[in-house]
């Protein structure tokens, strides 16, 4: 009963935070404080009920009379629901602490609406992953979408915010329509909206595949898989940074929950092609996502494209799990799905941290453009440190959490390659190469992001005068730094819990483990991984040289030289340094067909008389292949069709009566057949 009571309390706290924000609307600053504090308390309460369920406790079911007549509202919590609620609550707790100071930027702008929509947004996410009824799932899914739309569009005075919100809303509703069609196939065979009946629906193989494809595309639009990702790099940078952290860290993961719930729980992952589709969609999204990220100079847009990349990595694990289930290989199924779930929580922590770090930079410098930053490591030391931890984690460097989940993803792929079927070996081998490319490009991208943003000299007045953010913002980032380290170093103790979630969904026993780590890598040779030992060795490698320097009095002369670098005879300017665009230039040249760069040069042309006749302004931007060749032609076709259909509205009552008669006769003919 305790878990049920804590669940109800957490939902009521989110509702109270939303209501209080509206009531205190005229005192905007107080409204934001109350919204952040109630969100934090609700998140802590959420973790208090989710952790015991995840640790092996029994789930629970709550039945309520629906707030819509003649409906039943069911909350059904199993280990997957508890896992997702834990992920949402963990990031919410950190973001709420951060928001206590960050929301001061928006005081006087929203009349309490920012806090209202933030609490509605988070509460609806919790309900999405715990509701046990398709009808109310769609209601809360839509509530989550609308709340996040208003948050993306919150700064309505900015054209980019309203445009991003509109694109997001359109893509979200296309996805919702596909999800609804998928659910209706189950309802048509079971006569019930209850999720508990969906796994018993007597669907033919064709209808099962149709239901899965509809759900995968519908949830994929929310997850941001390529080519359904176009809203994501627009919406995440436009939203307030605390909301960007929640959208990227947990909102898009509710779509992964939906894919797993439908594909694995409802349909049993019986068709191996479903796993192949998910696996290849993930691989393509991962590679192209990180490639597009490398071409960005807007820090938040760069992080948004990395969300596409990491959703791809999560889908790789989920795809392997579904493939293993279809091939009746329990170890492959459990290991793959566990890898996907582990990367899901890991991405929530390090991407949340990176967005909060980017928000801190924006809070102090009022710029997301990396070309105008630099030198912040001296002025914002903790923000620089936190961003570095997040960058190392997303680059899969040991012993942090990103390394562990990608390690297991590799293991599952190697195990799939040895499954015995040549076509599975081929697919797995291709995906392994794509994952390796993704990892290398991700590391390159964050060398660029961290180096250009935090290292070097300041390239603008705001960067030069920046200072560290307030303590509550530091505290929010610190929570995620600790979570990243625990999820990495503590992997031997956490893997069994995540494995049990995957095993419970697949109705399989947990994968054999030694000291909490998988004993069977891809080639079935015993092998273990110890992130605690890695952490000890890395600490030793860092501290030993420092200790030797301290004991030996230092090396060299000890004389420090602090001079401006030589700039070919010209006065040194910080803008002469390596830029964000410079890092991506080799890739831009190699992959011109994908990037399709647009360049603009303003200034005098080169002549033989003088190399520099005046200042030259150069801009280069990567254009969207998908927008130019898929979405813009599609929109144009819809507009043309609308123009033709508009002719039916001729303003003649006689014509309208004719339409009615034609439709009526058509229905009568259909009814008499």
ABEGO torsion letter per residue (X at the ends): XAAAAAAAAAAAAAAAAAAAAAAAAABAAAAAAAAAAAAAAAAAAAAAAAAAAAAGBBBBBBBBBBABBGBBBBBBBBAAAAAAAAAAAAAAAAAAAAAAAAAAAABGAAGGAAAAAAAAAAAAAAAAAABABAAAAAAAAAAAAAAAAAAAAABAABAAAAAAAAAAAAAAAAAAAAAAAAAAAAAAAAGBABAAAAAABBBBAAAAAAAAAAAAAAAAAAAGBOAAAAAAAAAAAABBAAAAAAAAAAAAAAAAAAAAAAAAAAAGGABAAAAAAAAAAAAAAAAAAAAAAAABABAAAAAAAAAAAAAAAAAAAAAAAAAAAAAGBAAAAAAAAAAAAAAAAAAAAAAAAAAAAAAAAAAAAGBABAAABEGAAAABAAAAAAAAAAAAAAAGBOABAAAAAAAAAAAAAAAAAAAGBAAAAAAAAAAAAAAAAAAAAAAAAAAAAAAAAABEBBABAAAAABBBBBAAAAAAAAAAAAAAAAAAAAAAAAAAAAAAAAAAAAGBBBBBBBGGBBABBAAGBBBBBBAAAAAAAAAAAAAAAAAAAAAAGEBEAGBBBBBBBBAGGBBBBAAABBBAAAAAAAAAAAAAAAAGBBBBBBEBBBBAABABAEBBBBBBBBBBAAAAAAAAAAAAAAAAAAAAAAAABAGBAAAAAAAAAAAAAAAAAAAAX
